[in-house]
Amino acid sequence: GHTTGPSLNNDKLYKFAYSAEVYVDRVKASLQKSAGYRISSGVDVNLLWRNPDNDDDQLIKITMKDVQVENVNERPAAKNIFKGKSTEKIIGKEYLEALQRPIVIELVRGKVKTFYSYQNEPGFTQNIKRGLASLFQLQLHSGSSSEVDISGKCSTTYHVRQDQVTKIKDLDSCEIERKRFTSHNRILDVGTKGTSATVYVLEDSFIKSIKAEENFVFVLNYRRKTGAKIVSKQRLELKSVQAGMGLIAAKQVAGVIKTLDPNYVAMPLEAEPVKSECKKCPSLSEHWQSIREHMHPDRLSKPEAAKSFLSFIQNIRKATKEEILKIIKSENKEFLPQVVDAVTSAQTPESLEAVLEFLDFEDASTFILQERFLYACGFASHPSETLLKLLTEKFKGDVANEDIRETLVIVMGALIRKLCDREGCKLPAVAEAKRLILNRLEKATKDDNVRMYLLALKNALLPEAIPLLLKHAESGEGPISSLAAAALQRYDPSFLTKEVKETMNRIYHQTRRVHEKTVRTTAAAIILNSNPSYMEVKNILLSIGELPMEMNKYMLSMIQDILHFEMPSSKTVRQVLKDMRAHNYDRFSKTGSSSAYTGYITRGPDVSSTYSLDILYSGSGILRRSNVNIHVFDRNTELHAIQVVIEAQGLESIIAATPDEGEENLDSFAGMSAILFDFQLRPVTFFQGYGDLMSKMLSATGDPMNVVKGLVLLTDFLQEIQLQSGPTASAEFMGGLAIDISGGMEFSLWYRESKTNVKNRVAVFIAGNTEVDSFFVKTGMETTLETETSLDFISTVQFSQYPFLVCMQMDRVDSPFRTQMTKYESLPSGRRYTARRGTAATLAGNEYPLHQENSNMCKRVIGAKSDSAGGWF
């Protein structure tokens, strides 16, 4: 009996009606208004041969007839791109002939064993026929197996109920070569989901009807409203059964094929990759000329800059090394840094070769370009092992500028982490770079070298580096131990072993030696953030009151912040406070100006973001450290979006004040260090040493120093999809950030005040394009989203009295926010249908609330200076 697969009757011609439809739209939209198209045709099926030794081995001929192409949704004549065009005109004569040439499949137990077609037919039409042939593959008993069809080799499950069979294909399991890359951090990435189901109705042991549907959904993880779906449907319905040709007599399949048409060849059922050529696309240099003005350095904090950056990257990805070099070599120094940002972010072998051929690390004069290249490598969305290997070679070679040498190794650290996160830790280049950094850190004697390798580890976050970091945290000099502790603070608490916590406790409580306040407070933060024990919390609380003046206030503020923001350790802290009631009052009524505060910027259904601000002073009112952080997180992942730390030491001599205990011999220094999207940048120095400080103070223009400026590719997602009806589809989402962060510190001896200012100016442009491409028609949807904003953080300190007055302000200006969505259907001739809708809104500016105490102080600071330019509070 024919129980294992469908069976055709001899001498019969089965006539079917076939249609394949695609739809592209927003995720939640109904299909009535989607963009798309339908291909429909008649399909004739007849049996050519049945194996005399096995009834379940049949050779079947399938022919498409009367092919039509039309809209998938009714369109008025003016908007119908197919209007007044015959199928031959739409598809092209040669393609239509190819499409209507019959194919032959050998079905063994319901599975397609061999697919026969003609060689040298266009890949596109061949794939449409493969999509039709794949529908005939089914088994008549329930169960799962791995089978090959147009989608590649996929695991497939069948459910059989009487005359109905349901086939579910697990699309994530399909093995097929298609281009795909994703962004490094999940929050910045795109979530995807694909499903495929086919329902067969059988009659008289053969097919009466087939309905297949495939769905693909793409959403931006940080804004799930922005997304797209592709729906692909196939239907095959039996219309009539007529008398047909007799069978061909033969022992073997080969004989039948030879009799039928010796030009038939067996070919894979899996789709072949196809790409439609772009007829009217501009060359890379033409494209660059059209966007160039938006890439001027003065316009870098505008959405238009980020938009141009993205389109430039897309074109660089299609370009040859020569085309890229031509632009780099002809551009002037104002525009070159932006070109380097884009060429490096494109991350193709050609773009990397071009930029490295151009940059000469032995020439110190092109410092800016080398730095922009390295930063773009650090932000790379899907870096290759080759990139890390090339940077390691550059680092071992001659590098003219010391800052660039330092940046090289810091970026190597970031690439190690990104490659390790993608199961690449064992790659030879990764192993070598890790070895180099760890070995050289162990051997380093000069502070500058130690600092450089610690910064690299702060990016790499290697578990095996923890013992080295502990050693430097506990025994290093001030800035070195501070940096090692800050690196440990970036590890996930799950890596922080008993040994780490013991060392942090020793540093905080100064068991072995005296440590600076900056290191002690970082140690305390690590303890309190990694599931502290009751005793650890109790000892920290008992220490408050015995600490140097401002550190008391800082620690108290940190504990209050843990409680107010309900951080994980808040339960333990509450428990300890309850048991310690007796000796609380004196301890917790400390005066001082240092503080720590955390609050929400946004709380949304997809992602939330928090800001935290902490600031530590020396007893004489001079800033030791101010730290601004912005974190973005969803249920599973966290992204350290921004950190700007300003550190200063040894500045007491300016105001003739007494340094704190243990800090008498610190060299005068002030500088700034930033993390951007989980990537630690090279720190910048405002001044180093007393002489440098004095000359800068006397000439102080108050101009902020630039910390980072440029264009960053944040979201970089591409997935090519093989639809089971034949066409290829692709989803591409890119997010570009134009950023300008600067910071400065100014003193006014006249007002006896100091001011620290951090300005973050950013513009974001996000572009998504989801498209289905059949050589004769393209349909899809483009989504764009843009916004720009600037976030300022200013802290003003007046040290004419104690406790000195501190006013911290965090302010965001009004931010315009625009979205646009365009659905389209287009023919190669240029005929195009589009439907657009857009929204525009303004996010009102905001002064972020810090603690009440701060608001009170700001009133006094601003009131104290009658000439101040208007109040904030």
Stockholm file with secondary structure:
# STOCKHOLM 1.0

chainA/1-873         GHTTGPSLNNDKLYKFAYSAEVYVDRVKASLQKSAGYRISSGVDVNLLWRNPDNDDDQLIKITMKDVQVENVNERPAAKNIFKGKSTEKIIGKEYLEALQRPIVIELVRGKVKTFYSYQNEPGFTQNIKRGLASLFQLQLHSGSSSEVDISGKCSTTYHVRQDQVTKIKDLDSCEIERKRFTSHNRILDVGTKGTSATVYVLEDSFIKSIKAEENFVFVLNYRRKTGAKIVSKQRLELKSVQAGMGLIAAKQVAGVIKTLDPNYVAMPLEAEPVKSECKKCPSLSEHWQSIREHMHPDRLSKPEAAKSFLSFIQNIRKATKEEILKIIKSENKEFLPQVVDAVTSAQTPESLEAVLEFLDFEDASTFILQERFLYACGFASHPSETLLKLLTEKFKGDVANEDIRETLVIVMGALIRKLCDREGCKLPAVAEAKRLILNRLEKATKDDNVRMYLLALKNALLPEAIPLLLKHAESGEGPISSLAAAALQRYDPSFLTKEVKETMNRIYHQTRRVHEKTVRTTAAAIILNSNPSYMEVKNILLSIGELPMEMNKYMLSMIQDILHFEMPSSKTVRQVLKDMRAHNYDRFSKTGSSSAYTGYITRGPDVSSTYSLDILYSGSGILRRSNVNIHVFDRNTELHAIQVVIEAQGLESIIAATPDEGEENLDSFAGMSAILFDFQLRPVTFFQGYGDLMSKMLSATGDPMNVVKGLVLLTDFLQEIQLQSGPTASAEFMGGLAIDISGGMEFSLWYRESKTNVKNRVAVFIAGNTEVDSFFVKTGMETTLETETSLDFISTVQFSQYPFLVCMQMDRVDSPFRTQMTKYESLPSGRRYTARRGTAATLAGNEYPLHQENSNMCKRVIGAKSDSAGGWF
#=GR chainA/1-873 SS CCCSSCCCCTTEEEEEEEEEEEEEECTTCCGGGCEEEEEEEEEEEEEEEECTTCTTEEEEEEEEEEEEEECSSCCCGGGCTTTTCCHHHHHCHHHHHHHHSCEEEEEETTEEEEEEEETTCCHHHHHHHHHHHHHTCCCSSCEEEEEEETTEEEEEEEEEETTEEEEEEEEEEEECCCCEECCSSGGGSEEEEEEEEEEEEEETTEEEEEEEEEEEEEEETTEEEEEEEEEEEEEEEEEEEEECCCCCCCSSHHHHHHHHCTTEEEECSSCCCCCCCCSSCCCHHHHHHHHGGGGSGGGTTSHHHHHHHHHHHHHHTTCCHHHHHHHHHHCCTTTHHHHHHHHHHHCCHHHHHHHHHHCCTTCGGGHHHHHHHHHHHHTCSSCCHHHHHHHHHHHHSCCSCHHHHHHHHHHHHHHHHHHHHTTCTTSHHHHHHHHHHHHHHHHCCSHHHHHHHHHHHHHHCCGGGHHHHHHHHHHSCHHHHHHHHHHHHTSCGGGCCHHHHHHHHHHHTTSSSCCCHHHHHHHHHHHHHSCCCHHHHHHHHHHTTSSCHHHHHHHHHHHHHHHHTTCTTHHHHHHHHHHTGGGCTTTTCCCCSCEEEEEEEEECSSCEEEEEEEEEECTTSCEEEEEEEEEEECSSCEEEEEEEEEEEESCGGGGTCCCCTTCTTCCCEEEEEEEETTEECCCEEEEESHHHHHHHHHTCCCCCEEEEEEEEEEEEEEEEEECTTSCEEEEEEEEEEEEEEEEEEEEETTTTEEEEEEEEEEEEEEEEEEEEEETTEEEEEEEEEEEEEEEEEEEEEECSSSSCEEEEEEEECCEEEEEEEEEEEECTTSCEEEEEEEEEEEECCEECCCCHHHHHHHHHHHHHCTTSSCCCC
#=GC SS_cons         CCCSSCCCCTTEEEEEEEEEEEEEECTTCCGGGCEEEEEEEEEEEEEEEECTTCTTEEEEEEEEEEEEEECSSCCCGGGCTTTTCCHHHHHCHHHHHHHHSCEEEEEETTEEEEEEEETTCCHHHHHHHHHHHHHTCCCSSCEEEEEEETTEEEEEEEEEETTEEEEEEEEEEEECCCCEECCSSGGGSEEEEEEEEEEEEEETTEEEEEEEEEEEEEEETTEEEEEEEEEEEEEEEEEEEEECCCCCCCSSHHHHHHHHCTTEEEECSSCCCCCCCCSSCCCHHHHHHHHGGGGSGGGTTSHHHHHHHHHHHHHHTTCCHHHHHHHHHHCCTTTHHHHHHHHHHHCCHHHHHHHHHHCCTTCGGGHHHHHHHHHHHHTCSSCCHHHHHHHHHHHHSCCSCHHHHHHHHHHHHHHHHHHHHTTCTTSHHHHHHHHHHHHHHHHCCSHHHHHHHHHHHHHHCCGGGHHHHHHHHHHSCHHHHHHHHHHHHTSCGGGCCHHHHHHHHHHHTTSSSCCCHHHHHHHHHHHHHSCCCHHHHHHHHHHTTSSCHHHHHHHHHHHHHHHHTTCTTHHHHHHHHHHTGGGCTTTTCCCCSCEEEEEEEEECSSCEEEEEEEEEECTTSCEEEEEEEEEEECSSCEEEEEEEEEEEESCGGGGTCCCCTTCTTCCCEEEEEEEETTEECCCEEEEESHHHHHHHHHTCCCCCEEEEEEEEEEEEEEEEEECTTSCEEEEEEEEEEEEEEEEEEEEETTTTEEEEEEEEEEEEEEEEEEEEEETTEEEEEEEEEEEEEEEEEEEEEECSSSSCEEEEEEEECCEEEEEEEEEEEECTTSCEEEEEEEEEEEECCEECCCCHHHHHHHHHHHHHCTTSSCCCC
//
